Amino acid sequence: MLEILEKAAAANGLVTAFAIVGFIILISGQISKRLTFGRVHGSAIAILIGLTLAYWGGKQTGGHKGLADMSLFGGIGLMGGAMLRDFAIVATAFEVQATEARKAGLIGVVALLLGTVLPFIVGAAIAKCFGYSDPVSMTTIGAGAVTYIVGPVTGAAIGATPDVMALSIATGLVKAIIVMVGTPLAARFLALKTPRSAMVFGGLAGTVSGVSAGLAATDRKLVPYGALVATFHTGLGCLLGPSILFFAVKAVVH
């Protein structure tokens, strides 16, 4: 019976990948609900589990693609590849209503720009401190500090190595967890009470998962407003990362 299931899973890799990811999300949701009482969002826990499994898979096979190096989990390589990643980015952008976004006003635009540029500068500076002094690595890790999607997208566009792109994802993950956990604690200081304040916060924080989870633990009514502006960070970061920000880093470094 197990042999039949193994053959079926290997022959239907993409279906198996979706089943595995679905199971991980289910488990992560339960961990978030029962152990952290919603303070740490299930998506952050799922990403941590995924990174752990990728590390384990790499150690077991000596390869470079984590679990995807195993024939049984080969579909994960397709599911996590550039095609479905870019499709997810486009799908996220289609959820944004321009009429609603205008309600954020000029302050929302300013917050969005600051929330994109400032984390990039911090991420690039930290990369420099840890010895990543070339423009490609600094830009990729800095882009990861914007969101953990912008990092690999930027890295793929400018020719970053896989290990640097992995670091950019880890950087974005750390940021998302900090926002998730810190938002409820800092909500009173940040005056997160109105939709407008949530929009400004979403623009500055930038990570959709972190903002959504943090606001959900603060006031669920504010989640759509914060996520609305934060959603633009992925598109804006993917636009600026491989272009203006990359050329700016090259100009500064050289």
N, C-alpha and C positions, 0 to 999 in steps of 0.2 A: 504493500500500500504506500509506504513512504517513498519507494523507488518510483512509483507511478506519479506521485505528487511532485517529486523532484524533477522528473522528465517534463511534466506539464509546465512547471514553473520556468524551467530553462528554455522551453520552446516558446513560451509566451512572456518574454522578458519584460516588456513594457507594462503588461497587465499585472505581473508580479510586483513591479516597482510601485505602481499605484496602490496595490494592496498593502505593501510594506509601509509606505508613507502614511496611508490612511490609518493603519494600526498604531504607528508611532504617534500620530496626532491624537488619536483616541486616548492612548496611555498618557500623553503629555497633558491633555485636558484634565484628566482625573488627578494627576499629580498637582497641577496648578490649583485645582479646586480643593483638594483634600489636605495637601501639605502646606501650600502657601496662602490658602484662602483668597486666591485671585490676585495676590500682590505681584506675582511673577506670571506673566501671560504664558499660556500653553505653547504659543509659537516659539518663544525663547527657549523653553525646555525642549521642544522638538528639535530645534537647531542644535542645541548642545548634545542631544542624543545622536543626531545625525553626524556631527563632528567626531564624536566618540566612536561610532561604528565605522566611519571612514578611516580613522586612525588604526582601529583594530584590523580592518580589512587590508590596509597597507602593510601593517606589520606581518600579517599572515601570508601575504603573497609576495611581498617585496616589490610591489608595483607602485604606480604613481596615481592610480585612479580610485583608491579606496576599495569599497565593496564591488565596484564595477569591474575590477580585475578578476573577480570570481565569476565563473560561468553561470552559476545559479542566480546571481544578482546583476548580470550584464545589462539588464534593462534600465537600471538606475543611471548608468552612464548616458543613455539616450534621454531619459526623463530630466536629468540635471544638466543636459547640454544646452548649447546656445540657442537652438531652435525654440524649445519650449520656454526657456528663460525670456527671450525677446517677446514671445507671444504673451507671456504673463504681464510684461511691462505694458504692452499695447492694450491688453484687456483692462489693466488698472486705469490707464489714461481715459478709456471710454466711459468709466464710471463717473468721471468728474463733470458736473454741470457748470458751464461757464457763467450762467446767470446767478448761481449760488456763490460762485467764487468771487464775483464782483462785490459781494456784500462785505468782504474783508477789507476792501478799500485800499488806499495807498499804504497804510501801515502794514497790511498783510503782505503786500509786495515787498516792502522793505525788510520785513521779518523773514520772508522767504529767501531773499538774496543773502541776508546776513547769516541765516541758518545753513546756507550752502557754502558760502565762502569761508566763514570763520572755522567751522569744523575741518574744512580742507586744509587750512593753514596750520591748525593744531596737529592734524594727522601727518602732514608732510614734515613738520618740524620734529615730531617724535621719531618719524622714520629716519630723518637725518641724524638724530642723536644716537640711534641704534645702529648706525653704520650704513644705512641705505642712502648713499649720496648721489646716485645717478638720477636724472630727471624722471625716467620711466617708473622706477620703484617708488620714488617720493610721490609722484602724481597718483599712482595706483593706490598706495596706502592712504594718502590724503583723501582720495575719492571714497575709499571704504569708510572713512570717518563721517562722510555725508550720509550714506546708507550702505548696507552690506550688499545691495544689488549694484549700486553705482560703481563700486570698487572693481569687481570682475569685468563688468562691461567696459569700463575705461581701460583696464589692463589688457583686455583682449584687443582693443582698438589700437593701442600704442605699442603692443609687443612685449608685455610684461611676462615674466616667467611664472609657472604655475605656483611655486612656493610664495611668491610675492602676492599673487592674487588670493591665495589662501589666507595670507596675513591681512589683506584688505577686508575679507569677509569676517575674520575674527575681530577686527577693529570695529566694524559696523555692529557686530553682535554685542560686543561689550557696551557700546554706546546705547543700543536698544535696551539692554538689561538695566543700565543705569537710569535711563529715562523711565522705564516701567516701574522700578522700585522707588525712584526718587520723587516722582510726580506727586503721589499722595502725601508724602512727607513735606514737600515744599509748596503744596497747593495754597495754603493760607498766605504764605509769604509772597507768592506770585499772583495772588488775588484771582485765582481761577474760579470765577463765579458766573461769568457771562459768556455768551457765544462769541463775542468779539475778542475777549481775552483768550478764549480757547483757540481761536483762529491764529492769533499772534503767537501763542505758545506752540501750536502745531508748525508754524512757519519757522520758528527759531530751533525747535527740537529736531524736526526733519524726519525722524524715523516713524513711519506709519504704524508699525506694530508697537513700538514703544509708546507713542502718543496715545494710540487707541487703548492699550492696556492700562496705561497710567491714568488717563481720564476716566476709564471705566471704573477704576478703583476709587476715583475722586468723586465724580458725578456723571452717571451714565448719559445724562441729557447733553453733556458737552462733547461726547465722543464724535458725532458726525461733523461738528464744526472744526475740531482740531484735526481730524483725519482728512477733512476736505483740503486744507491748505498743505498739510504734510504730504499728501499724495503727489503734489507737483514736484517734490524734491527728486524723485526718481527720474522723471523726464528732464528736469532742469539740470540735474547732476550729470546724467548721461550725455547731455548736450554740451555742457561747459567743460566737463572733465577732460575728454580727449582733445579739446580744442583750446579755448582761451586759457584755462588753468594749466594745461600742459605746457603751452608756450610761455606762460608767465614763469613757471618753475624753471624751464630751460634758460630763460633770460636771467633769472636770479642766480642759478647755480653756476652758469658759465659766464 
